[in-house]
């Protein structure tokens, strides 16, 4: 099986970084999404964590997450710029080419889209010398940007080559965003796709969306939005997206299961998407339609 397009996120797994890397690799994945906590929580320091990641042989899908960056002013803005510089340094040390930044939830953030775009433009400029692309994600409970449509508008306003979108299936489905809006986005400006499902149909309030997102997500194919996740992936594939898919599955129950068990659930999801969804989207006889398949 070729599952090179799919990777796991360390937030799904319990245990230390070394155990997570081993479980992901042994499940057959070639890439992993890392968080700042994976690095700074290492007992020997974040540079030792970087060495472990590189020794694992896994490619880093991306590094997360810069929160509440845009829309601030004065000392709050300067504080966040300093935080961003530290995250960019770690991202670069990992060899990751993608930094994830999610839309602000801060009550201190302004709403003017041009101001938000200005701040994202600054972040992208800071990332240029390091060869890093910034993937901006609209949280479904974001204060001002809580739809993929408004996130895309701000990215377009910022107009920087290394600033693009992260599309997260959870936020699209939780916000009930019409899926045909995906077709209006330039696929070259989608830098990352994060996939997950959840176990109930409605999450109408911001509080419910946030609680479900942080505790009750499941892998694609395990929840009640299977058709929606499949349609998102097929639309992205048809429009020409050829980037990475990362399983971002926050789930308290998975934190109490052995790492290999959870990693195998992720593998089943990757195989379902590769065989059942991507092949259906663009059929190729006797093989999966995946980047890296010769």
C-alpha positions in Angstrom: 0.0 0.0 0.0 1.2 3.5 -0.8 -0.1 6.0 1.8 2.5 8.7 1.2 0.0 11.5 0.9 -1.3 10.8 4.4 0.2 11.5 7.8 -0.7 11.4 11.4 -0.7 14.2 14.0 1.1 13.6 17.3 -1.9 15.1 19.2 -3.8 11.9 18.6 -1.3 9.7 20.5 -0.4 9.3 24.1 3.2 8.8 25.3 6.5 10.5 24.6 7.8 11.8 21.3 10.0 8.8 20.6 7.1 6.3 21.1 4.8 8.4 18.9 7.4 8.5 16.1 7.9 4.7 16.3 4.1 3.9 16.3 3.5 6.2 13.3 6.5 4.7 11.3 5.6 1.1 12.1 2.0 1.7 10.9 3.5 2.5 7.5 3.2 6.3 7.4 6.0 8.4 6.0 5.1 11.7 7.5 4.0 13.3 10.8 2.5 16.6 11.9 4.3 18.0 15.0 3.4 20.6 17.6 5.6 23.0 19.5 4.8 21.0 22.7 6.4 17.9 21.1 9.7 19.8 21.0 9.7 22.0 24.1 8.4 19.2 26.3 11.3 16.9 25.5 13.4 16.2 28.7 16.6 17.0 26.9 15.4 20.2 25.2 13.8 21.0 21.9 17.0 20.5 19.8 17.2 16.9 21.1 13.6 16.5 20.0 14.5 17.7 16.6 17.3 15.1 16.4 14.9 12.4 17.3 12.5 13.4 14.6 15.2 13.5 12.0 16.5 10.1 13.1 13.0 8.6 12.7 13.1 9.0 9.0 9.6 10.6 9.0 9.1 13.7 7.0 7.5 16.6 8.9 4.2 17.5 7.3 4.0 20.8 9.2 4.5 22.5 12.5 1.7 23.9 14.7 0.3 26.1 15.9 0.6 29.9 16.0 -2.5 31.2 17.7 -4.1 34.6 18.0 -1.5 36.3 15.8 -3.5 38.7 13.6 -5.6 41.7 14.5 -3.7 42.9 17.5 -2.0 46.2 18.1 0.7 47.8 20.2 2.5 45.7 22.8 0.2 42.7 22.1 1.2 42.7 18.4 4.9 42.9 19.3 4.5 40.1 21.8 3.0 37.8 19.1 5.6 38.7 16.6 8.3 37.6 19.1 6.4 34.3 19.6 6.1 33.8 15.9 9.9 34.2 15.4 10.5 31.5 18.0 8.1 29.1 16.3 9.6 29.8 12.9 13.0 29.0 14.3 11.8 25.6 15.6 9.9 24.9 12.3 13.0 25.6 10.3 15.2 23.4 12.5 12.8 20.5 11.9 13.1 20.9 8.2 9.4 21.6 8.0 8.3 23.9 5.1 4.8 24.6 6.6 3.9 26.6 9.7 0.2 26.4 10.7 -1.4 29.6 11.9 -5.1 29.5 13.0 -7.5 32.4 13.0 -7.7 34.5 16.2 -10.1 33.9 19.0 -8.8 36.8 21.0 -11.3 39.4 22.3 -8.5 42.0 21.7 -8.3 41.3 18.0 -9.8 43.8 15.5 -12.1 42.8 12.7 -10.9 44.9 9.8 -9.9 42.3 7.1 -7.3 44.6 5.7 -5.6 44.8 9.1 -5.8 41.0 9.5 -4.2 40.7 6.0 -1.5 43.2 6.9 -0.5 41.1 10.0 -0.5 37.8 8.0 1.6 39.6 5.3 4.2 40.4 8.0 4.2 36.8 9.3 4.7 35.5 5.7 7.6 38.0 5.3 9.2 36.7 8.4 9.0 33.2 7.1 10.5 33.9 3.6 14.2 33.8 4.6 13.6 30.3 6.2 11.9 28.9 3.2 8.7 28.4 5.2 5.1 28.7 3.9 2.4 29.8 6.3 -0.9 27.8 6.1 -3.7 29.9 7.6 -6.7 28.0 9.0 -10.1 29.5 9.8 -11.2 28.0 13.1 -15.0 27.4 13.2 -15.1 29.3 16.5 -12.7 32.1 15.4 -13.7 35.6 16.6 -13.9 37.2 13.1 -12.6 34.5 10.7 -14.6 31.3 11.2 -15.2 30.0 7.7 -12.9 28.8 5.0 -14.4 31.6 2.8 -13.4 34.4 5.0 -10.0 32.9 5.6 -9.5 32.7 1.8 -10.5 36.4 1.5 -7.9 37.5 4.0 -5.2 35.3 2.3 -6.0 36.9 -1.0 -5.9 40.4 0.5 -2.4 39.7 2.0 -1.2 38.5 -1.4 2.0 36.8 -0.5 3.4 33.8 -2.4 4.2 31.9 0.8 0.9 32.5 2.5 -1.9 30.1 1.8 -4.7 28.1 3.4 -5.0 25.1 5.6 -8.4 23.4 5.0 -9.6 21.4 7.9 -12.6 19.1 7.3 -13.8 19.4 10.9 -14.2 23.2 10.7 -15.8 23.0 7.2 -18.4 20.4 8.4 -18.9 21.9 11.8 -19.7 25.4 10.3 -21.8 23.7 7.6 -19.9 25.5 4.9 -21.3 24.7 1.5 -18.7 22.3 0.0 -18.9 23.8 -3.4 -17.0 26.9 -2.1 -13.9 24.7 -2.2 -14.0 24.9 -6.0 -13.4 28.6 -5.8 -10.0 28.3 -4.1 -6.8 28.2 -6.1 -5.4 24.7 -5.4 -1.9 26.1 -5.5 -2.7 28.2 -2.4 -3.8 25.2 -0.4 -0.7 24.3 1.6 -2.2 21.7 3.9 -5.4 19.6 4.4 -6.3 18.3 7.8 -8.9 15.5 8.0 -11.1 14.2 10.8 -14.7 13.3 11.4 -16.9 13.5 14.6 -19.7 11.5 16.1 -22.8 13.8 16.1 -24.5 15.8 13.4 -24.9 19.3 14.9 -22.4 21.6 16.7 -24.3 24.8 16.4 -22.6 27.0 19.1 -18.9 28.0 19.2 -18.6 26.4 22.6 -19.9 23.1 21.3 -17.6 23.2 18.2 -14.6 23.9 20.3 -15.4 21.1 22.8 -16.0 18.6 20.1 -12.9 19.6 18.2 -10.7 19.2 21.2 -12.0 16.0 22.7 -14.3 14.0 20.3 -12.9 13.9 16.8 -12.5 10.5 15.1 -10.7 9.4 12.0 -12.3 9.8 8.6 -14.7 6.9 8.0 -15.4 6.5 11.7 -18.0 9.2 12.2 -21.3 10.4 10.9 -19.9 12.7 8.3 -18.3 10.1 6.1 -19.9 11.4 2.9 -18.9 15.0 3.7 -15.2 14.0 4.3 -15.2 12.0 1.1 -16.7 14.8 -0.9 -14.1 17.3 0.4 -11.3 14.9 -0.6 -12.7 14.2 -4.0 -13.3 17.9 -4.7 -9.8 18.8 -3.7 -8.4 16.0 -5.9 -10.5 17.0 -8.9 -9.4 20.6 -8.7 -5.8 19.6 -8.7 -4.7 19.6 -5.1 -1.6 17.3 -4.8 -0.4 18.2 -1.3 -0.4 16.4 2.0 -3.4 15.2 4.1 -2.9 15.0 7.9 -5.2 13.3 10.3 -5.8 15.8 13.1 -7.8 13.8 15.5 -8.2 15.1 19.1 -9.9 12.3 21.0 -9.7 11.6 24.7 -10.5 7.9 24.2 -7.6 7.4 21.9 -5.3 8.8 24.5 -6.1 5.8 26.6 -5.4 3.2 24.0 -2.0 1.6 23.0 -0.2 3.7 20.4 -0.1 0.8 17.8 -3.9 0.4 18.1 -4.6 4.0 17.3 -2.0 4.2 14.6 -3.6 1.2 12.9 -7.0 2.9 13.0 -5.3 5.8 11.2 -3.9 3.4 8.6 -7.3 1.9 7.9 -8.6 5.4 7.3 -5.7 6.2 5.0 -6.3 3.0 3.0 -10.1 3.8 2.8 -9.3 7.2 1.4 -6.7 6.0 -1.0 -8.5 3.0 -2.3 -12.2 4.0 -1.9 -12.1 7.7 -2.5 -9.1 8.9 -4.4 -9.3 6.0 -6.9 -13.0 6.8 -7.4 -12.2 10.4 -8.0 -9.5 9.7 -10.6 -9.5 6.0 -11.5 -6.2 4.4 -12.5 -6.2 0.7 -13.3 -4.7 -1.6 -10.7 -3.1 1.1 -8.6 -3.8 3.9 -6.1 -3.8 7.4 -7.4 -1.3 8.8 -5.0 1.7 11.0 -5.3 4.8 8.9 -5.3 3.2 5.8 -6.9 5.2 4.9 -9.9 
